[in-house]
Amino acid sequence: MSKRKRVVLLIYILFLLVPIYWLLNMSFKSNTEILGGLSLWPHGFTLDNYRVIFTDPSWYRGYLNSLYYVSLNTLISLSVALPAAYAFSRYRFLGDKHLFFWLLTNRMAPPAVFLLPFFQLYSSIGLFDTHIAVALAHCLFNVPLAVWILEGFMSGVPKEIDETAYIDGYSFPKFFVKIFIPLIGSGIGVTAFFCFMFSWVELLLARTLTSVEAKPIVAVMTRTVSASGIDWGVLAAAGVLTILPGMLVIWFVRNHVAKGFALGRV
Amino acid sequence: MSKVHNNKAWWLVLPVFLLVAFSAIVPMMTVVNYSVQDIFDQSSRYFVGVDWYRQVLQDPRLHDSLLRQFIYSACVLLIEIPLGIAIALTMPTKGRWTSLCLIVMAIPLLIPWNVVGTIWQIFGRADIGLLGWSLNQLGVSYNYASNTRDAWVTVLVMDVWHWTSLVALLCYSGLRAIPDVYYQAARIDRASAWAVFRHIQLPKLKSVLLIAVMLRFMDSFMIYTEPFVLTGGGPGNATTFLSQTLTQMAVGQFDLGPAAAFSLVYFLIILLVSWLFYTAMTHDDKTR
């Protein structure tokens, strides 16, 4: 039984990794080798594709832009979601359930619906093509998610801790920062990871709200399609580089990520 | 946990409320506004009532993509949920392989959606892709760009590749939360592996499964980028899903009125189905 389980898991993991390996394989090949025939590993190993990306500002600035608005979004989402999640986990107040559900409905709004209104809204207030515009737009789905996950983690902290702290004379802000936030540290880490992830993978809104100054890497990648056909090698290299930030951040939350995927509710 | 009634808690929620309202209510009202007007330019706009809705609901193109969308979401749920549970059951519970396993499984979730499309585009092509090339070498004629069946299978396999890990990770954390005494009791009763699954694991997975079903339904119903990059909606309209039809209508043809009416109908469908799941979920919490 145990052996069969291991085989199933191994097959699944291979299924996950082979397409990624193929992308990696292709990123180390020249275009002539890619189109010249199939080879399981790069024969003429080259870093030229990566060199193109790291020397061309329009490429590497795409990465910087993406990282910038993603970090900004994570920061905004966390700072507004923390107090709200606390309120939802500790208090009953007028319209709390409706508000919670309304927040979640925004996670259900197809981004395609919001493309044009967002474009007009951010143009009219002069934020079009800025990092903050994308960061704010991504709050639409990241803030509800952050509230949801944090509320799950916070509900796991016994309420007696709050009460004891208040009796000991802590004010709310002092209690929140000094005692409560350290207690749900892993929850915050996981939430940050999720905000980062969903903002990083999103293309539609990020592309619509930017043109030059804040253009994200995912939009730059569409450039590789030129008159002479698709530059497969550079496209693959750019793809590989978009996978790396995610793998870096997941390393930090690896022990809590499973709980985070359950939105802190297990 | 009993909660204190305190309306001052609104102050804590206010920033979230304002921020999300800015990103949600203003654009939503713009959409509502478009959906009831015929707009030629800034000065000449006419109130048309529900005309756009009527037109949209009778548009065969939308019926087609709506049907495709439902079939697609159903396929996604039917494949990914059982597969995700199965994978979660095979995952190691302790040891150094656990972290590695978790990280590897999370990789597809962290890849930008257009890159997911690109990966499968490169992987599936008959000339340069391992998958397409191997299949053709084996004598299976395969071309996702020209054959409807192949396009559908590729888009589905891509989604399974992309999202099954989410279901598996959710179930994995659900399984970890089952206390060991349950398994000990089952061992004393000499319960079979199936009985353990059916009567201990599955009931305990219920709440995470509902999250998984809800997330997978919403996201598969809103899918845009991956099939757009992979097949561009083709061959013909075979893999043109709702979001893509909508974007074509709004940005391509600039039919703002019908597109807005369609947006609202689209949103309402997702809301309705998600509400059903949500009610089931909170109902479960109440009875426990």
Interface residues (C-beta under 8 A of the other chain):
Chain A: M1 K5 R6 V8 L9 Y12 I13 F15 L16 L17 V18 P19 I20 W22 L23 M26 I34 L35 L38 L40 I76 S79 V80 A81 P83 A84 Y86 A87 F88 R90 Y91 R92 F93 L94 D96 L99 F101 L103 L104 T105 N106 R107 M108 A109 P110 P111 A112 V113 F114 L115 L116 P117 F118 Q120 L121 L136 A137 C139 L140 V143 P144 V147 S155 K159 M197 W200 V201 E202 L203 L204 I217 V218 M221 T222 W232 L235 A236 G239 T242 I243 G246 M247 V249 I250 W251 R254 N255 V257 A258 K259 F261 A262 L263 R265 V266
Chain B: M1 K3 V4 H5 N6 N7 K8 A9 W10 L12 V13 P15 V16 F17 L19 V20 F22 S23 A24 V26 P27 M28 T30 V31 A86 I87 L89 T90 M91 P92 S99 C101 L102 I103 V104 M105 A106 I107 P108 L109 L110 I111 P112 W113 N114 V115 T118 I119 W120 I122 F123 D127 I128 G129 L130 L131 W133 W161 T164 S165 L166 L169 L170 Y172 S173 G174 R176 A177 A193 S207 V208 I211 M218 F221 M222 Y224 T225 L242 S243 Q244 L246 T247 A250 V251 L256 A259 S263 L264 Y266 F267 I270 L271 S274 Y278
